Amino acid sequence: MRVAITRSESDNHFEFYNGDSGSACAVAIIDIDSAEGQRLWHVLGTHRMPVKVAYTDHPRDVIEPDFALSKPLLNDELKAVMARVRQRLSELAPTMFSPLPSLEKPAVVNAMDTEPTGAEITLQDRVLLKRWPDFKQFAYTPSHVKIAVLISKKSRDIATLAAMSGLSVAETTRFINRCHALGYLVVEGAAPVVEREVRASRPAQTQALKQGFFQKIRSRLGI
């Protein structure tokens, strides 16, 4: 039996991972006295994440929570939660969260904030999908899937993706940051100005070549 801890249903869905398998099944065995347990309540409290706690032998099944916490968790509150967990589990062993250490990355924090800060990816940066997202790892909508399709073969910036998907720029940024944090994206940066200048100069170069070609013909004809 394991204790499953996930975000409550919301746009900013958040999950903890099973450290044994590394799979995104929203499962963690937590020891509040361990360093990882302390880190857990700190992250939850810092980012004001409502969570639900449930017990299950089959973590991939849909589970109903025994009780829900809709306010930020404090240290004493989480200790009380863990006390109830210990009553239900015959053995509780601390398990490393995978990939919990990545929570220190700004992109991950941005993905969970109500308003993204854009510290990692700017509106001008173009992103390209390098592997298809595992949508079981976070809540998503059909518009999120559409964004994944749009950047599967061509890099695009956030503003363009927002316009093409119908989502707001803020929601598009959250989704892109989420995917970036999970390693699904390649960030190519903004389109270079030099590239546009080169493209703009091509018609002039072509026109010059044509004029030179026609001049040779006129010279041969004595015109």
C-alpha atoms as an extended CHARMM CRD file, in Angstrom:
* protein
*
       223  EXT
         1         1  MET       CA              0.0000000000        0.0000000000        0.0000000000  PROA      1               0.0000000000
         2         2  ARG       CA              1.2790000000        3.4560000000       -0.9140000000  PROA      2               0.0000000000
         3         3  VAL       CA              0.2150000000        6.9810000000       -0.1650000000  PROA      3               0.0000000000
         4         4  ALA       CA             -0.5530000000        9.0540000000       -3.2460000000  PROA      4               0.0000000000
         5         5  ILE       CA             -0.0760000000       12.7920000000       -3.0550000000  PROA      5               0.0000000000
         6         6  THR       CA             -1.2010000000       14.9350000000       -5.9850000000  PROA      6               0.0000000000
         7         7  ARG       CA             -2.4260000000       18.4220000000       -6.6780000000  PROA      7               0.0000000000
         8         8  SER       CA             -6.1530000000       18.9340000000       -6.5130000000  PROA      8               0.0000000000
         9         9  GLU       CA             -7.9070000000       19.2660000000       -9.8790000000  PROA      9               0.0000000000
        10        10  SER       CA             -6.7090000000       22.5260000000      -11.4070000000  PROA      10              0.0000000000
        11        11  ASP       CA             -4.8940000000       24.0060000000      -14.3470000000  PROA      11              0.0000000000
        12        12  ASN       CA             -1.6230000000       24.0080000000      -12.4150000000  PROA      12              0.0000000000
        13        13  HSD       CA             -1.6150000000       20.2720000000      -11.8420000000  PROA      13              0.0000000000
        14        14  PHE       CA              1.3570000000       18.9040000000       -9.9470000000  PROA      14              0.0000000000
        15        15  GLU       CA              2.4400000000       15.3650000000       -9.1630000000  PROA      15              0.0000000000
        16        16  PHE       CA              5.0610000000       13.5040000000       -7.1830000000  PROA      16              0.0000000000
        17        17  TYR       CA              6.8160000000       10.5010000000       -8.6580000000  PROA      17              0.0000000000
        18        18  ASN       CA              7.5270000000        6.9490000000       -7.6360000000  PROA      18              0.0000000000
        19        19  GLY       CA             11.2720000000        6.9590000000       -7.0450000000  PROA      19              0.0000000000
        20        20  ASP       CA             11.5960000000        3.2150000000       -7.6780000000  PROA      20              0.0000000000
        21        21  SER       CA             10.2510000000        3.2210000000      -11.2170000000  PROA      21              0.0000000000
        22        22  GLY       CA             10.5970000000        6.8730000000      -12.1590000000  PROA      22              0.0000000000
        23        23  SER       CA              7.1380000000        6.6960000000      -13.7030000000  PROA      23              0.0000000000
        24        24  ALA       CA              4.6810000000        9.5560000000      -13.4960000000  PROA      24              0.0000000000
        25        25  CYS       CA              2.0740000000        7.7680000000      -11.4220000000  PROA      25              0.0000000000
        26        26  ALA       CA              1.7220000000       10.5060000000       -8.7940000000  PROA      26              0.0000000000
        27        27  VAL       CA              2.9670000000        8.2480000000       -5.9950000000  PROA      27              0.0000000000
        28        28  ALA       CA              5.4620000000        8.8960000000       -3.2420000000  PROA      28              0.0000000000
        29        29  ILE       CA              6.2760000000        7.2600000000        0.0910000000  PROA      29              0.0000000000
        30        30  ILE       CA              7.2440000000       10.0500000000        2.4110000000  PROA      30              0.0000000000
        31        31  ASP       CA              9.0650000000       10.2450000000        5.7120000000  PROA      31              0.0000000000
        32        32  ILE       CA              8.5130000000       13.6970000000        7.1770000000  PROA      32              0.0000000000
        33        33  ASP       CA             11.6170000000       13.3000000000        9.3500000000  PROA      33              0.0000000000
        34        34  SER       CA             13.8430000000       12.7790000000        6.2980000000  PROA      34              0.0000000000
        35        35  ALA       CA             15.4740000000       15.5530000000        4.2970000000  PROA      35              0.0000000000
        36        36  GLU       CA             13.2260000000       14.8070000000        1.3350000000  PROA      36              0.0000000000
        37        37  GLY       CA             10.1370000000       14.9680000000        3.5200000000  PROA      37              0.0000000000
        38        38  GLN       CA             11.1860000000       18.3570000000        4.8640000000  PROA      38              0.0000000000
        39        39  ARG       CA             11.8300000000       19.4940000000        1.3360000000  PROA      39              0.0000000000
        40        40  LEU       CA              8.3600000000       18.3690000000        0.2900000000  PROA      40              0.0000000000
        41        41  TRP       CA              6.4720000000       20.4750000000        2.8120000000  PROA      41              0.0000000000
        42        42  HSD       CA              8.7350000000       23.4340000000        2.0670000000  PROA      42              0.0000000000
        43        43  VAL       CA              7.9610000000       23.2550000000       -1.6670000000  PROA      43              0.0000000000
        44        44  LEU       CA              4.2360000000       22.8240000000       -1.0480000000  PROA      44              0.0000000000
        45        45  GLY       CA              4.1170000000       25.6780000000        1.4310000000  PROA      45              0.0000000000
        46        46  THR       CA              6.2510000000       28.0140000000       -0.6710000000  PROA      46              0.0000000000
        47        47  HSD       CA              4.1420000000       27.5910000000       -3.7890000000  PROA      47              0.0000000000
        48        48  ARG       CA              0.8180000000       27.3740000000       -1.9330000000  PROA      48              0.0000000000
        49        49  MET       CA             -0.1610000000       24.0740000000       -3.4960000000  PROA      49              0.0000000000
        50        50  PRO       CA             -3.4420000000       22.4760000000       -2.4500000000  PROA      50              0.0000000000
        51        51  VAL       CA             -3.0270000000       18.7140000000       -2.3330000000  PROA      51              0.0000000000
        52        52  LYS       CA             -5.0950000000       15.6230000000       -1.7360000000  PROA      52              0.0000000000
        53        53  VAL       CA             -3.8390000000       12.5550000000        0.0790000000  PROA      53              0.0000000000
        54        54  ALA       CA             -5.1600000000        9.0580000000       -0.6030000000  PROA      54              0.0000000000
        55        55  TYR       CA             -4.1590000000        5.4530000000        0.0260000000  PROA      55              0.0000000000
        56        56  THR       CA             -4.1000000000        2.7910000000       -2.6690000000  PROA      56              0.0000000000
        57        57  ASP       CA             -2.5230000000       -0.5080000000       -3.6450000000  PROA      57              0.0000000000
        58        58  HSD       CA             -2.9080000000        0.4250000000       -7.3240000000  PROA      58              0.0000000000
        59        59  PRO       CA             -1.5100000000        3.9170000000       -7.8120000000  PROA      59              0.0000000000
        60        60  ARG       CA             -2.4480000000        4.0840000000      -11.4860000000  PROA      60              0.0000000000
        61        61  ASP       CA             -6.1350000000        3.5850000000      -10.6980000000  PROA      61              0.0000000000
        62        62  VAL       CA             -8.4830000000        6.4800000000      -10.1000000000  PROA      62              0.0000000000
        63        63  ILE       CA             -8.5350000000        6.9710000000       -6.3510000000  PROA      63              0.0000000000
        64        64  GLU       CA            -10.7500000000        8.9480000000       -4.0120000000  PROA      64              0.0000000000
        65        65  PRO       CA             -8.9380000000       10.9310000000       -1.3290000000  PROA      65              0.0000000000
        66        66  ASP       CA             -9.4860000000       10.1090000000        2.3270000000  PROA      66              0.0000000000
        67        67  PHE       CA             -9.3210000000       13.8240000000        2.9730000000  PROA      67              0.0000000000
        68        68  ALA       CA             -8.2530000000       16.9540000000        1.1030000000  PROA      68              0.0000000000
        69        69  LEU       CA             -6.1130000000       19.9110000000        2.0530000000  PROA      69              0.0000000000
        70        70  SER       CA             -7.1200000000       23.0520000000        0.1850000000  PROA      70              0.0000000000
        71        71  LYS       CA             -4.7160000000       25.4340000000        1.8960000000  PROA      71              0.0000000000
        72        72  PRO       CA             -0.9130000000       25.6620000000        2.0230000000  PROA      72              0.0000000000
        73        73  LEU       CA              0.6790000000       22.9100000000        4.0600000000  PROA      73              0.0000000000
        74        74  LEU       CA              2.6820000000       23.9090000000        7.0850000000  PROA      74              0.0000000000
        75        75  ASN       CA              5.2130000000       21.7410000000        8.8450000000  PROA      75              0.0000000000
        76        76  ASP       CA              2.8980000000       20.7230000000       11.6990000000  PROA      76              0.0000000000
        77        77  GLU       CA              0.0400000000       20.0040000000        9.2890000000  PROA      77              0.0000000000
        78        78  LEU       CA              2.1490000000       17.7090000000        7.1580000000  PROA      78              0.0000000000
        79        79  LYS       CA              3.4010000000       15.9110000000       10.2560000000  PROA      79              0.0000000000
        80        80  ALA       CA             -0.2270000000       15.2740000000       11.1610000000  PROA      80              0.0000000000
        81        81  VAL       CA             -0.8080000000       13.9200000000        7.6620000000  PROA      81              0.0000000000
        82        82  MET       CA              2.1710000000       11.6120000000        7.9980000000  PROA      82              0.0000000000
        83        83  ALA       CA              0.8940000000       10.4030000000       11.3660000000  PROA      83              0.0000000000
        84        84  ARG       CA             -2.2880000000        9.2450000000        9.6510000000  PROA      84              0.0000000000
        85        85  VAL       CA             -0.2450000000        7.6310000000        6.9120000000  PROA      85              0.0000000000
        86        86  ARG       CA              1.7600000000        5.6550000000        9.4690000000  PROA      86              0.0000000000
        87        87  GLN       CA             -1.4690000000        4.3420000000       10.9300000000  PROA      87              0.0000000000
        88        88  ARG       CA             -2.4910000000        2.9860000000        7.5330000000  PROA      88              0.0000000000
        89        89  LEU       CA              0.8090000000        1.5820000000        6.3610000000  PROA      89              0.0000000000
        90        90  SER       CA              2.5630000000       -1.3290000000        7.9900000000  PROA      90              0.0000000000
        91        91  GLU       CA              5.9240000000       -0.0110000000        6.9100000000  PROA      91              0.0000000000
        92        92  LEU       CA              6.9650000000        3.4500000000        5.8170000000  PROA      92              0.0000000000
        93        93  ALA       CA             10.3020000000        3.9150000000        4.0880000000  PROA      93              0.0000000000
        94        94  PRO       CA             11.6450000000        7.1680000000        2.6920000000  PROA      94              0.0000000000
        95        95  THR       CA             11.7980000000        7.1440000000       -1.0840000000  PROA      95              0.0000000000
        96        96  MET       CA             13.6960000000        9.5730000000       -3.2550000000  PROA      96              0.0000000000
        97        97  PHE       CA             11.4690000000       11.6390000000       -5.4790000000  PROA      97              0.0000000000
        98        98  SER       CA             12.2510000000       11.4170000000       -9.1600000000  PROA      98              0.0000000000
        99        99  PRO       CA             12.7730000000       13.9850000000      -10.5510000000  PROA      99              0.0000000000
       100       100  LEU       CA             12.1730000000       16.0990000000       -7.4140000000  PROA      100             0.0000000000
       101       101  PRO       CA             15.6830000000       17.6380000000       -7.4580000000  PROA      101             0.0000000000
       102       102  SER       CA             14.7100000000       19.4550000000      -10.6630000000  PROA      102             0.0000000000
       103       103  LEU       CA             12.2630000000       21.5680000000       -8.6320000000  PROA      103             0.0000000000
       104       104  GLU       CA             15.1500000000       23.9350000000       -8.0140000000  PROA      104             0.0000000000
       105       105  LYS       CA             15.1880000000       24.8710000000      -11.6940000000  PROA      105             0.0000000000
       106       106  PRO       CA             13.4240000000       28.1990000000      -12.3950000000  PROA      106             0.0000000000
       107       107  ALA       CA             11.5320000000       26.6930000000      -15.3320000000  PROA      107             0.0000000000
       108       108  VAL       CA              9.8220000000       24.1700000000      -13.0620000000  PROA      108             0.0000000000
       109       109  VAL       CA              8.8550000000       26.8240000000      -10.5560000000  PROA      109             0.0000000000
       110       110  ASN       CA              7.5020000000       29.0070000000      -13.3610000000  PROA      110             0.0000000000
       111       111  ALA       CA              5.3720000000       26.1480000000      -14.6200000000  PROA      111             0.0000000000
       112       112  MET       CA              3.6590000000       25.8920000000      -11.2460000000  PROA      112             0.0000000000
       113       113  ASP       CA              3.2230000000       29.6070000000      -10.5270000000  PROA      113             0.0000000000
       114       114  THR       CA             -0.1260000000       31.2570000000      -11.0890000000  PROA      114             0.0000000000
       115       115  GLU       CA              1.5770000000       33.7750000000      -13.3630000000  PROA      115             0.0000000000
       116       116  PRO       CA              4.7200000000       32.6520000000      -15.2180000000  PROA      116             0.0000000000
       117       117  THR       CA              7.7880000000       34.8070000000      -14.7420000000  PROA      117             0.0000000000
       118       118  GLY       CA              9.3690000000       33.8580000000      -18.0520000000  PROA      118             0.0000000000
       119       119  ALA       CA             12.8290000000       33.5110000000      -16.5100000000  PROA      119             0.0000000000
       120       120  GLU       CA             13.7200000000       30.5500000000      -18.7180000000  PROA      120             0.0000000000
       121       121  ILE       CA             11.7550000000       31.0160000000      -21.9420000000  PROA      121             0.0000000000
       122       122  THR       CA             10.8710000000       34.4240000000      -23.3740000000  PROA      122             0.0000000000
       123       123  LEU       CA              7.9960000000       35.2400000000      -25.7000000000  PROA      123             0.0000000000
       124       124  GLN       CA             10.4960000000       35.5850000000      -28.5470000000  PROA      124             0.0000000000
       125       125  ASP       CA             12.2140000000       32.2350000000      -28.0100000000  PROA      125             0.0000000000
       126       126  ARG       CA             11.2990000000       29.5220000000      -30.5010000000  PROA      126             0.0000000000
       127       127  VAL       CA             10.7460000000       26.0380000000      -29.1350000000  PROA      127             0.0000000000
       128       128  LEU       CA             10.7920000000       22.6960000000      -30.9250000000  PROA      128             0.0000000000
       129       129  LEU       CA              9.4360000000       19.3960000000      -29.6210000000  PROA      129             0.0000000000
       130       130  LYS       CA             12.1640000000       16.7560000000      -29.3700000000  PROA      130             0.0000000000
       131       131  ARG       CA              9.9180000000       14.0090000000      -27.9770000000  PROA      131             0.0000000000
       132       132  TRP       CA              6.1930000000       13.6470000000      -27.4770000000  PROA      132             0.0000000000
       133       133  PRO       CA              5.0360000000       14.6780000000      -23.9750000000  PROA      133             0.0000000000
       134       134  ASP       CA              3.6930000000       12.1020000000      -21.5660000000  PROA      134             0.0000000000
       135       135  PHE       CA              0.4300000000       13.8850000000      -20.8540000000  PROA      135             0.0000000000
       136       136  LYS       CA             -0.1530000000       11.6540000000      -17.8310000000  PROA      136             0.0000000000
       137       137  GLN       CA              2.3620000000       13.8290000000      -16.0090000000  PROA      137             0.0000000000
       138       138  PHE       CA              0.1120000000       16.8970000000      -15.8410000000  PROA      138             0.0000000000
       139       139  ALA       CA             -3.4020000000       18.1080000000      -16.5240000000  PROA      139             0.0000000000
       140       140  TYR       CA             -3.9460000000       19.0850000000      -20.1510000000  PROA      140             0.0000000000
       141       141  THR       CA             -6.5740000000       20.1870000000      -22.6550000000  PROA      141             0.0000000000
       142       142  PRO       CA             -6.9770000000       19.5710000000      -26.4100000000  PROA      142             0.0000000000
       143       143  SER       CA             -5.3300000000       22.9610000000      -26.9550000000  PROA      143             0.0000000000
       144       144  HSD       CA             -2.1950000000       21.6940000000      -25.2150000000  PROA      144             0.0000000000
       145       145  VAL       CA             -2.1090000000       18.6960000000      -27.5480000000  PROA      145             0.0000000000
       146       146  LYS       CA             -2.5170000000       21.0740000000      -30.4950000000  PROA      146             0.0000000000
       147       147  ILE       CA              0.5000000000       23.0690000000      -29.3360000000  PROA      147             0.0000000000
       148       148  ALA       CA              2.5510000000       19.8760000000      -29.1540000000  PROA      148             0.0000000000
       149       149  VAL       CA              1.5650000000       19.0560000000      -32.7320000000  PROA      149             0.0000000000
       150       150  LEU       CA              2.4040000000       22.5890000000      -33.9060000000  PROA      150             0.0000000000
       151       151  ILE       CA              5.9680000000       22.4070000000      -32.5620000000  PROA      151             0.0000000000
       152       152  SER       CA              6.5900000000       18.7780000000      -33.4970000000  PROA      152             0.0000000000
       153       153  LYS       CA              8.0800000000       19.6850000000      -36.9010000000  PROA      153             0.0000000000
       154       154  LYS       CA              8.6410000000       23.4350000000      -36.7660000000  PROA      154             0.0000000000
       155       155  SER       CA              9.9310000000       25.7190000000      -34.0330000000  PROA      155             0.0000000000
       156       156  ARG       CA              7.5820000000       28.5090000000      -33.0000000000  PROA      156             0.0000000000
       157       157  ASP       CA              7.4890000000       31.2210000000      -30.3470000000  PROA      157             0.0000000000
       158       158  ILE       CA              4.9890000000       31.4340000000      -27.5070000000  PROA      158             0.0000000000
       159       159  ALA       CA              3.0410000000       34.3480000000      -28.9800000000  PROA      159             0.0000000000
       160       160  THR       CA              2.5090000000       32.4450000000      -32.2340000000  PROA      160             0.0000000000
       161       161  LEU       CA              1.4840000000       29.2850000000      -30.3870000000  PROA      161             0.0000000000
       162       162  ALA       CA             -1.0130000000       31.2180000000      -28.2770000000  PROA      162             0.0000000000
       163       163  ALA       CA             -2.6150000000       32.7090000000      -31.3850000000  PROA      163             0.0000000000
       164       164  MET       CA             -2.7700000000       29.3690000000      -33.2080000000  PROA      164             0.0000000000
       165       165  SER       CA             -4.0630000000       27.3460000000      -30.2440000000  PROA      165             0.0000000000
       166       166  GLY       CA             -6.5760000000       29.8370000000      -28.8980000000  PROA      166             0.0000000000
       167       167  LEU       CA             -5.0000000000       29.8270000000      -25.4280000000  PROA      167             0.0000000000
       168       168  SER       CA             -3.8590000000       32.9210000000      -23.5870000000  PROA      168             0.0000000000
       169       169  VAL       CA             -0.1860000000       33.8370000000      -23.6530000000  PROA      169             0.0000000000
       170       170  ALA       CA              0.0110000000       33.1370000000      -19.9010000000  PROA      170             0.0000000000
       171       171  GLU       CA             -1.4520000000       29.6270000000      -20.2200000000  PROA      171             0.0000000000
       172       172  THR       CA              0.7090000000       28.8790000000      -23.2690000000  PROA      172             0.0000000000
       173       173  THR       CA              3.7820000000       30.0000000000      -21.3230000000  PROA      173             0.0000000000
       174       174  ARG       CA              2.8660000000       27.7370000000      -18.4030000000  PROA      174             0.0000000000
       175       175  PHE       CA              2.4700000000       24.7480000000      -20.6960000000  PROA      175             0.0000000000
       176       176  ILE       CA              5.7230000000       25.4470000000      -22.5700000000  PROA      176             0.0000000000
       177       177  ASN       CA              7.6170000000       25.8680000000      -19.2890000000  PROA      177             0.0000000000
       178       178  ARG       CA              6.1130000000       22.6210000000      -18.0410000000  PROA      178             0.0000000000
       179       179  CYS       CA              7.2740000000       20.7460000000      -21.1450000000  PROA      179             0.0000000000
       180       180  HSD       CA             10.6720000000       22.4220000000      -21.0200000000  PROA      180             0.0000000000
       181       181  ALA       CA             11.1310000000       21.4010000000      -17.3790000000  PROA      181             0.0000000000
       182       182  LEU       CA             10.3340000000       17.7870000000      -18.2500000000  PROA      182             0.0000000000
       183       183  GLY       CA             12.8670000000       17.7340000000      -21.0900000000  PROA      183             0.0000000000
       184       184  TYR       CA             10.4580000000       17.6420000000      -24.0240000000  PROA      184             0.0000000000
       185       185  LEU       CA             11.6570000000       20.8080000000      -25.7760000000  PROA      185             0.0000000000
       186       186  VAL       CA             14.6250000000       22.3260000000      -27.5360000000  PROA      186             0.0000000000
       187       187  VAL       CA             14.8450000000       26.1110000000      -27.1170000000  PROA      187             0.0000000000
       188       188  GLU       CA             16.2650000000       27.7140000000      -30.2410000000  PROA      188             0.0000000000
       189       189  GLY       CA             16.0740000000       31.3290000000      -29.1340000000  PROA      189             0.0000000000
       190       190  ALA       CA             14.6410000000       34.2600000000      -31.0430000000  PROA      190             0.0000000000
       191       191  ALA       CA             14.8890000000       34.4030000000      -34.8230000000  PROA      191             0.0000000000
       192       192  PRO       CA             18.1520000000       36.2150000000      -35.6600000000  PROA      192             0.0000000000
       193       193  VAL       CA             17.8820000000       39.5970000000      -37.3510000000  PROA      193             0.0000000000
       194       194  VAL       CA             20.7610000000       38.7050000000      -39.6720000000  PROA      194             0.0000000000
       195       195  GLU       CA             18.7540000000       35.8630000000      -41.1500000000  PROA      195             0.0000000000
       196       196  ARG       CA             15.9310000000       38.2190000000      -42.0810000000  PROA      196             0.0000000000
       197       197  GLU       CA             18.3890000000       40.6980000000      -43.6060000000  PROA      197             0.0000000000
       198       198  VAL       CA             19.9520000000       37.9730000000      -45.7590000000  PROA      198             0.0000000000
       199       199  ARG       CA             16.5690000000       36.8590000000      -46.9870000000  PROA      199             0.0000000000
       200       200  ALA       CA             15.5910000000       40.4330000000      -47.7570000000  PROA      200             0.0000000000
       201       201  SER       CA             18.7460000000       40.9340000000      -49.8250000000  PROA      201             0.0000000000
       202       202  ARG       CA             18.1820000000       37.8780000000      -52.0080000000  PROA      202             0.0000000000
       203       203  PRO       CA             15.7070000000       39.5690000000      -54.4240000000  PROA      203             0.0000000000
       204       204  ALA       CA             18.2150000000       42.3790000000      -55.0010000000  PROA      204             0.0000000000
       205       205  GLN       CA             21.0050000000       39.8780000000      -55.6770000000  PROA      205             0.0000000000
       206       206  THR       CA             18.7950000000       37.9410000000      -58.0840000000  PROA      206             0.0000000000
       207       207  GLN       CA             17.8370000000       41.1480000000      -59.8940000000  PROA      207             0.0000000000
       208       208  ALA       CA             21.5130000000       42.0860000000      -60.2780000000  PROA      208             0.0000000000
       209       209  LEU       CA             22.3200000000       38.6900000000      -61.7950000000  PROA      209             0.0000000000
       210       210  LYS       CA             19.4380000000       39.0200000000      -64.2340000000  PROA      210             0.0000000000
       211       211  GLN       CA             20.5880000000       42.5060000000      -65.2750000000  PROA      211             0.0000000000
       212       212  GLY       CA             24.1320000000       41.2140000000      -65.8490000000  PROA      212             0.0000000000
       213       213  PHE       CA             22.8350000000       38.3350000000      -67.9520000000  PROA      213             0.0000000000
       214       214  PHE       CA             20.6610000000       40.6170000000      -70.0790000000  PROA      214             0.0000000000
       215       215  GLN       CA             23.5500000000       43.0830000000      -70.5030000000  PROA      215             0.0000000000
       216       216  LYS       CA             25.7170000000       40.3010000000      -71.9840000000  PROA      216             0.0000000000
       217       217  ILE       CA             22.9840000000       39.4010000000      -74.4510000000  PROA      217             0.0000000000
       218       218  ARG       CA             22.5340000000       43.0430000000      -75.4890000000  PROA      218             0.0000000000
       219       219  SER       CA             26.3090000000       43.4160000000      -75.9850000000  PROA      219             0.0000000000
       220       220  ARG       CA             26.4470000000       40.3920000000      -78.2590000000  PROA      220             0.0000000000
       221       221  LEU       CA             23.5600000000       41.7240000000      -80.2970000000  PROA      221             0.0000000000
       222       222  GLY       CA             25.1540000000       45.1520000000      -80.4770000000  PROA      222             0.0000000000
       223       223  ILE       CA             22.2740000000       46.8440000000      -78.7430000000  PROA      223             0.0000000000
